[in-house]
Amino acid sequence: MRVLDLTDELGAAAIRALVGLGADVVRVPYPPTAARAAGTPDRSAGTLDRAAELHWYAGTRVVEDGPGVLDNLAAEVDVVVESGPVSGLRGLTADGESRWPGLVHVVVTPFGLTGPRRDWLADDLIAASAGGMTWLGGRSDGPPKPPPRESALQIAGAHAAIGAYLGLLAKDRDSERKDHGSDGAGEGTDRDSEGVDHGGDGNDGEGTDRDGEGKDRNAGGQLIDVSAQQAVAATLETGAIAWIHGGAFPRRTGGVYGHVAHRVFRAADGYAAGGYSGSNRMWTDLLAWMVEVGEAEDLTDEKFADAVYRWNSRPHVDEIVARFASRRTAETLGEEGRRRALPWAEVSRADQLAENPQLRARDFFIDVDGLTDVGYAVKLPAPTPGSKAWHRRSEETGQRGSQESGEETGQRGSKESDEESGQEKPALAGLRVLDLTWVLAGPYATRQLADHGADVIKVESKHRQDPTRFAPSMRLRPGATHDDGGYFLNFNRGKRSIAVNMRTPEGQEIVRRLAAECDVVIDNYSPGTMAKWGLDYASLAEQNPGVIAVSMSGVGQDGPWRNAVTFADTLAAMSGLTHETADPGGDPQGLTFGLGDMVAANAAVLAIVALLREERGGFVDLSQLEAMAASMGPAVLEQQIGTPATGATPAWPHRMATRSPHGVYPARGEDRWVAIAVTNDEQWRSLARLSGVRESGFSLAERKADEDRIDAELAAWTGSRGASEVAELLQANGIPAAVVSTGEDLTDLDPQLAARGFYPVLRHPLAGEVRHEGTVLHLSRTPARVERPAPLLGEHTGVVLTELLGDVAVEPTVLE
């Protein structure tokens, strides 16, 4: 892939992801004066900026901008990735179209290319706040706080990288259609088996540019619109859907999860993350450990064996577990947790990450300018003979599953939609995916594939109960059953469900036969489980040589920790991210939503679309730990280069070395907040004028020296005004600001998300009309579709088995 990079910090993570997958990237940075005029941050020459530049843009070639430079470079590439405020985009025309319509052009902006807030500005703090992520973090007695390491912008960048591949897949489909004479485009040409034009009197040899594969580079381009706000809003776990389904939203708790019994515990010499949710074994084995050392106290009482009673008694249980943890070192808790297959981990620091034995054993780290940097979230397998993959299915086959499932759930099928709208099919139409995942990371990955046209067949069973279906704490809807719980509905829409008991030989055989009919098989089982069932990649490839197999295990298929049982909080702890959630001088708070699951999900999708584009199969050993460690940004580099002081305090934990003022400030009303980020001197002058805060100097150094007074005066000004009022005023004057949005703000009150249709309504046979989180990527020509609700348990068992396997005689107990 050849890429023209026109990004700022909003899209830097996309470039790093593409470089990691082998893209040839030429970067044309903003000229400094143009950057300031567009409202992008000044790039001061400090060690923090050097670490960021080394990390995000390693492996790119830099060319200075100038007359004709961009157009000349665009003529040589496949993809343009651009980011920044709308007013500063260099690749769009005055009417909002791409300057290079024949290319895949991915654009990341703070709020999207359309809508009433399209011109608003944002850095990571503002995007995280507007998208709902900031609200979920921080101490209960302090201001809301976003996750560390620009997580909001990293999430947006991951989606942009996925969008680049989806655009190329759609473009390749167009090229294949023309090469085969579809719509008359290929008539009169003389092509060999490679699709190369040898002349003739055809109409596509004139004025076109074909690459070595015979693909028309000037056809099939599209504009891909990525809103950082939407990328964040799709990554909140229960942050918004709890409001949709239950009329409540999570509140910050200092790191105590609201729907699973996990948190950060103080150890004898540090901190550890862990808990006792999940399968019942997580509780019984932890209790057995505590009994062995004589520290179970009254938890051996029979009443605590009841999950509901235990959940309702969580403060008492947590208190005893906390005493147990405090008597052991963090390393001991992690090591013994792994030995007992319990989800416990030491909270590691960034300066310890490079010595992590699991990451070292898997050769995770890379060298950048003689320094050790974290590696990439995705490692593609090496090409193997006979692994050429993804034969595009016929229109009839590709749409059959969607049409039949749509009829069963009362939704329109894709074929009818095509005819009515005139739109092209989504980029992954015709792809068939066997989904063997559960809980969050896997289901979020396969939901994205379904949104973009894949026929996702979800294998589940009442015998192995997905907590998101069966756990009462995750249903969110009062009185909901396993078929209409809010969590499951949101993350499994658009899929077909078959119920198969994988504990039986007959069930395993059914799934093996289904796998032979699918292009992608994805799981998040522990290492060794798929092999036990004859579903490991070697077995799959014997029957289906082009198959893409993705295993999303906690830490990878090999290495000394390969058998570790992980939850999102343990992965964040291992990666170093949890440690950075601490306020200065305080305890690490952890995260109260599954950020690690979402990061891993995006990595899995990226691996799949990359292999599809390369038209080959293979086994992707995706370590969720590595995906999280890769998101640590320049943290490891800073430990080697040096980290400038931010000036952050417990009261003002959002301060940055390169921006001031930069923080979350109180607004009028109970627990209402507004985020403000001044990124250059011009914005500070405007803010001082509007707020009445005494200037005392205009330079960044002068503001940093007087930061306590500035923040106090600014907080007094915002505290007498509504959060939305402050944000609207500041944005109207070119100052990045946003309400620190709750689930209610996002779903009911945000005009930008409403205008962009981010919470579409689907009709579910039990729940009725329900809003869902929308799709992040807006593809202009092959848009995603959110059309079908989540399936009932086993709703499509008969249809799928008949369609793919013919008549199957199976004991009824196998299909439940």
C-alpha positions, -999 to +999 in steps of 0.1 A: +000+000+000+013+034-010+001+062+013+003+100+013+003+111+049-013+145+056-020+139+093-016+158+125-021+142+160-057+132+152-045+107+126-010+098+137-021+064+150-034+054+116-001+060+100+018+040+126-007+011+121-002+012+083+035+013+086+034-017+109+016-036+082+042-027+055+028+004+039+051+027+020+043+061+036+054+096+024+046+123+049+040+160+042+037+178+075+018+210+079+040+241+075+041+257+110+023+289+101-005+269+084-008+247+114-013+276+137-039+291+114-058+259+112-059+256+150-036+226+153-012+225+182+022+241+180+050+215+178+074+228+204+109+213+204+108+194+236+116+158+246+079+149+248+074+160+212+106+141+201+093+109+217+059+114+200+075+121+166+097+091+169+069+068+179+041+078+156+060+085+124+088+060+125+093+044+091+078+073+071+096+095+045+092+132+049+087+157+020+082+194+025+050+209+012+051+234-017+034+243-050+022+211-068+038+188-042+006+172-030-009+166-064+023+150-077+026+127-047-011+118-049-006+106-085+017+079-071-002+065-041-032+043-034-044+060-002-044+095+013-048+097+051-055+132+063-065+146+096-070+179+114-097+205+118-120+209+087-107+244+081-072+232+077-076+201+055-055+203+024-070+175+004-107+187+002-122+210-024-144+240-014-175+218-018-162+192+006-151+166-020-117+150-023-091+167-046-082+132-057-116+114-064-099+083-078-081+075-046-092+061-012-091+093+009-095+088+046-101+120+066-101+121+105-116+153+120-126+160+155-164+158+149-168+147+112-172+164+079-209+170+083-232+182+110-236+215+130-202+210+148-181+200+118-158+230+124-152+225+160-117+219+172-104+191+195-073+175+209-074+142+227-089+157+259-117+174+239-125+143+218-125+120+248-148+144+266-172+150+237-173+112+231-181+102+267-147+086+277-136+114+301-167+110+321-159+074+330-125+081+346-111+098+377-118+098+414-153+102+427-142+133+446-123+148+417-127+159+381-135+134+354-103+122+336-098+105+302-076+074+298-038+081+295-018+082+263-042+099+240-065+069+239-093+088+221-070+097+192-055+062+191-090+047+187-098+072+159-066+063+142-072+026+144-106+031+127-090+053+100-065+025+092-094+000+089-112+025+066-082+026+043-083-011+037-121-012+034-118+015+007-092-005-012-112-037-010-142-019-025-120-004-052-105-037-060-140-051-064-148-024-089-116-031-108-124-069-109-159-061-121-145-040-150-118-066-158-145-092-162-166-070-185-193-061-160-215-033-171-198-032-204-167-016-190-144-043-202-159-049-236-134-048-266-103-053-245-078-081-248-066-093-213-045-122-202-051-142-171-034-115-150-059-089-162-033-069-180-045-048-210-027-057-242-044-031-263-075-040-284-101-013-291-115-012-256-126+020-239-105+017-207-070+019-220-072+056-228-065+080-200-062+055-173-034+044-151-032+007-143-009-008-117+010-041-121-021-061-112-042-046-140-063-025-116-075+010-126-060+034-101-084+062-112-116+043-106-135+034-075-121+059-051-141+073-022-140+096+007-140+080+042-151+103+070-139+095+105-152+115+134-130+112+165-160+119+187-179+089+172-148+066+174-148+074+212-186+071+216-184+036+201-158+026+227-176+031+261-189-004+268-219+005+290-212+042+291-241+051+268-261+019+264-268+018+301-288+050+296-305+037+265-316+005+283-319+015+319-321+052+322-289+054+342-252+059+333-220+048+350-203+073+373-167+076+380-156+054+409-119+057+410-114+025+391-141+002+406-160-015+378-197-010+380-208-043+363-180-067+371-162-073+404-128-061+394-106-032+405-071-022+415-059-035+449-030-022+469-004-049+473+025-050+499+048-032+476+027-018+448-006-025+431-024-054+414-055-056+393-079-084+398-113-096+410-137-125+410-163-120+382-167-142+351-173-179+354-181-193+388-146-208+388-131-173+391-147-171+425-142-207+438-106-208+428-098-174+444-117-185+475-096-218+476-064-197+474-076-176+503-086-206+523-052-222+518-035-193+534-061-188+561-074-155+550-109-162+537-125-149+569-163-154+566-163-158+528-165-196+532-201-191+545-224-209+521-244-177+513-214-162+494-215-192+469-246-175+455-235-151+427-263-127+433-257-125+471-220-121+465-226-093+440-250-075+464-223-079+492-195-067+470-183-039+495-178-066+522-162-091+498-139-064+483-127-054+518-116-090+526-100-095+492-082-062+497-067-074+530-057-106+513-040-087+484-022-062+508-002-090+524+015-101+492+037-084+467+022-073+434+046-097+416+034-126+437-003-118+431+004-118+393+025-149+393+002-169+415-028-157+396-014-169+363-005-203+379-041-207+391-056-194+359-071-164+377-073-129+361-048-111+384-019-090+373+008-067+387+003-031+378+034-024+358+051+009+351+062+021+317+099+018+327+092-019+334+074-027+302+105-034+281+115-062+305+082-079+305+091-116+299+060-124+278+066-094+255+103-102+253+097-138+245+074-129+216+099-103+202+074-075+206+097-044+208+112-026+179+143-003+175+137+033+166+168+055+162+187+033+186+160+034+212+136+007+223+100+014+213+068-007+218+059-028+188+027-030+167-007-043+177-010-065+146+015-090+132+004-106+099+015-141+092+041-147+066+027-157+032+025-195+027+020-215-005-016-221-013-029-195+011-045-173-016-078-163-001-112-147-003-129-158-035-157-132-037-189-150-036-217-144-062-242-117-054-268-144-047-246-163-023-232-132-007-266-117+001-285-149+010-277-149+046-285-112+051-318-116+032-330-147+051-320-133+084-337-100+076-369-117+068-369-136+101-363-104+122-386-081+103-358-061+088-351-052+052-326-075+034-296-060+017-307-067-018-339-048-015-320-019+001-296-018-028-324-015-053-341+012-034-311+034-025-289+029-055-259+025-032-232+000-037-229-030-014-207-025+017-170-033+013-172-068+029-204-080+012-199-117+004-175-123+033-185-152+056-173-152+092-175-179+118-176-161+151-165-182+181-160-152+204-178-140+234-180-112+260-166-080+244-134-079+224-144-106+198-181-095+195-170-059+189-147-070+162-173-091+144-199-064+148-177-042+128-174-069+101-211-073+100-217-035+097-196-035+066-215-064+049-200-096+062-223-126+070-213-133+106-224-166+120-222-165+158-217-199+175-230-199+211-248-222+235-267-223+268-241-248+279-213-222+277-231-191+288-218-158+274-219-134+304-232-106+282-263-128+275-268-145+308-253-124+336-281-102+352-256-074+359-250-071+321-286-071+309-291-034+316-328-035+307-351-041+337-367-075+334-346-085+304-339-121+296-309-137+279-324-128+246-330-091+250-303-078+274-290-044+264-253-053+264-257-083+241-281-064+218-256-036+213-225-057+205-241-084+185-264-067+161-263-078+124-252-113+132-268-148+128-269-171+158-266-208+158-267-228+191-242-257+192-230-275+223-192-276+217-188-299+246-201-328+225-182-345+196-212-340+174-212-302+181-175-300+174-179-318+141-207-294+130-185-264+137-156-280+118-178-285+088-191-249+090-155-236+092-148-252+059-175-230+044-162-197+058-136-171+048-127-161+084-128-180+117-123-159+148-121-170+184-110-156+218-105-190+236-074-198+257-045-213+238-049-249+230-087-249+231-092-247+193-066-275+187-085-297+212-116-293+190-097-298+157-103-261+148-067-249+150-053-232+119-034-263+107-066-284+108-088-256+093-063-250+064-064-287+054-100-283+044-100-246+036-065-235+024-074-198+020-090-194+055-081-165+077-080-177+113-077-151+141-072-161+177-076-132+202-060-148+233-050-127+263-013-127+258-007-149+227-003-185+218+032-189+231+056-174+256+059-180+294+026-164+302+006-181+274-019-197+298-027-164+316-064-157+321-071-120+314-098-095+317-096-059+303-083-046+336-055-072+339-043-064+304-043-027+312-023-034+343+002-056+325+006-030+297+015-001+319-016+019+312-032+014+346-002+028+364-006+060+344-042+065+356-028+076+390-031+113+399+003+127+411+011+111+444-020+089+443-030+053+437-036+040+401-073+040+395-076+017+365-103+020+340-140+012+345-147+002+309-132-023+285-108-001+266-084-030+261-112-051+246-119-023+220-082-019+212-078-056+206-110-057+186-098-030+162-065-048+159-083-080+149-104-062+123-073-045+109-056-079+105-085-094+087-090-066+062-053-064+056-052-101+047-083-098+026-067-070+006-035-091+002-058-119-010-042-145+013-051-166+043-031-174+074-032-175+111-032-143+131-019-148+167-033-117+182-022-110+217-045-086+235-016-077+258+004-066+228-024-046+214-027-028+247+011-024+251+012-009+215-013+017+226+011+030+253+023+055+227+057+072+234+057+061+271+086+037+267+106+062+246+101+089+272+117+067+299+149+067+277+148+103+265+134+121+295+099+134+303+093+171+308+073+181+339+036+186+332+027+205+363-002+181+370-016+180+405-044+159+421-068+189+415-056+195+380-045+161+366-050+170+329-021+194+326+004+189+298+039+202+292+030+216+258-004+232+264-019+256+289-046+259+301-056+224+296-081+207+318-116+198+330-134+226+348-166+227+368-198+240+353-231+250+367-252+221+380-245+190+399-214+171+387-213+190+354-180+197+337-165+213+306-131+204+290-109+232+276-077+228+257-056+258+246-031+246+220-015+279+209-009+315+219-037+329+197-063+307+214-051+319+248-056+355+239-091+347+229-099+328+260-085+355+283-106+381+265-138+360+268-134+348+303-118+378+319-089+357+333-059+380+337-033+373+310+000+378+328+018+368+296+010+352+262+038+326+258+034+290+269+062+293+294+045+323+310+012+305+312+028+274+327+045+295+354+012+310+364-009+279+359-024+276+394-039+311+393-051+307+357-069+274+364-085+288+395-098+319+378-110+299+348-128+274+371-146+303+388-157+316+354-169+282+340-186+273+374-212+300+369-222+289+334-237+258+318-212+234+303-228+235+269-229+273+270-192+275+277-183+250+250-204+267+224-189+301+232-154+290+231-157+269+200-173+299+182-141+318+190-117+290+178-109+275+212-112+237+216-138+229+243-165+203+249-191+192+275-178+162+295-206+141+281-225+115+300-245+087+284-276+109+285-257+138+268-245+115+240-278+098+232-304+125+239-287+159+239-258+160+214-268+177+182-237+165+163-243+128+170-280+132+162-273+149+129-249+122+119-273+094+129-250+078+153-277+061+174-299+043+149-330+025+160-335-013+153-366-033+160-359-063+181-386-091+184-386-089+222-372-055+231-390-036+204-374-004+190-340+001+205-313+026+199-278+012+192-243+027+189-237+035+153-208+027+130-177+048+131-166+048+094-187+068+069-177+055+034-191+078+007-197+050-019-199+017+000-214+028+033-218+005+063-253-007+072-269-010+106-301-028+097-306-060+117-308-064+155-290-090+176-302-125+172-321-146+197-301-175+210-299-201+182-324-182+161-308-192+128-295-227+136-318-245+112-314-219+084-276-218+086-271-255+088-294-262+059-279-235+038-242-245+044-243-282+053-275-295+037-296-320+057-280-325+091-293-352+115-283-342+150-295-349+185-316-319+197-294-316+228-265-307+206-283-277+191-290-257+223 
